[in-house]
Amino acid sequence: VKGTDYFTQADIDSLGIKPLQVTVTSAAPTITLADNTMFTCTTTLTSFTIPAPTGNISCQIDFNSGTTATNNILIPAAFKLTGANITSNVFIPVANKHYTLSVFTSNGVYYMIVGAF
């Protein structure tokens, strides 16, 4: 039954749960994470910083690493990282890749899943 057994797009829109869209234009930004937010970096990143968040979050960061790989990435040490280009809980981007970082909280622990495309 439409709208009962599943959500239609109109149902989702009426709930107001669309993520906030934030455009990041700096090549070396500090990205303060916020719940239900999608950060889209429109400039190839040379570096970036993520300050330690507070509270529960679920958000996403999309960025491109250029011909020189994005470096000097500062991510809180308490984050648990998994996915592409992760070595010993350290994210090391490679050149010429698009990355999607999904960050969320579960049981008070911050996780980051890294996708590379």
N, C-alpha and C positions, 0 to 999 in steps of 0.2 A: 504494500500500500504506500503510495507516494507520500513522503513526508512523515511516515510512521515507522517503516522498517529501515529507512535510510534517510540521510540528510540530503536535501536538494541544495543547489547553490543558493537559492533564495532563503532557505532555512539558515544556512551558514551566514549569509549576509545579515540576516535579521538578528543574529546573536551578537554581532559586532566583534567577532573574534579574529578579524583580519590582523595580521602583524603590522606594526608600525614600520614604514619604509624609511630608512635613513640613508642618504647619499653621502659618501665620504669622498672628498676631493683631494685631500692631502696625500702626498707620496710617502709621508712618514707620520701617520696619525697615531694618536692615543684614542683607543676605542673603549669607551666606558659601556660595558655590557648592560643591557636592560631587557627585562622580560618581554616576550612576545614582540621581538624586534628583529628586522632583517637589515643588516648593514651591507650596502653595495658600494664597493670601492671603484670609482670610475677612472682612477689614475693607477698606473702600474705601481705597486708598492715597492719601495726600497727597504723599508723597515716598518715595524709597528709595535705598539705597546698596548697591553690589556691590563689595566689595574685590577687588583683583587676585587671581585664583586661582593655584594652582600645580599642575603636572601636568596630565594628560589628564582632561577632563571631558565628560560628556554629561548635561545636566539640563534641567529645564523650570520656569518660573515662570508661574503664572496669577494675574492680579489684575484688579480693576476700577478704572477711573478714574471719579471721581464727577462731580457737577454742576459742580464746579470741577476742571479737569483736574489730574491728578497732575503735580507739577512738582518741581524741585530733585532731579533724577535724576543720581546719580553712578555712572557706569559707567567702568571703566578705558579710557583713551584707546587702548590697544593693540587693543581689540576691533574687529572688522570687523562692521558692522551692515548689515542689509538687511531689506526688508519694509515694513510699514505705518508711516506717520508717521516716516520716516527722512529727514532732510535733511542732506547733507554729513556723513554718518556720526554724526549726532546724533539720538537718539530723543526726539521731542516728542509725548507722548500728547495726545489730545483728550478732551474731557469725555464722560461717559456711554458709554464703550467698555469692553469686556472684552478684555484682552490675554493672549496666550500668547507667552512668550519662550522660544525654544529656544536653548540655549547649548551649544556643543561645541568640541572641539579637533581640528584637522586639521593635520598637519605642523608642530606647535608654534605654530599661530596660533589665536587664540580668535575664534569667530564667534557672532553673535547674530542669529537670524531672528525678526522680530516679526510676529505675526499679530494683527489687530484684528477684533472681531466685534461 
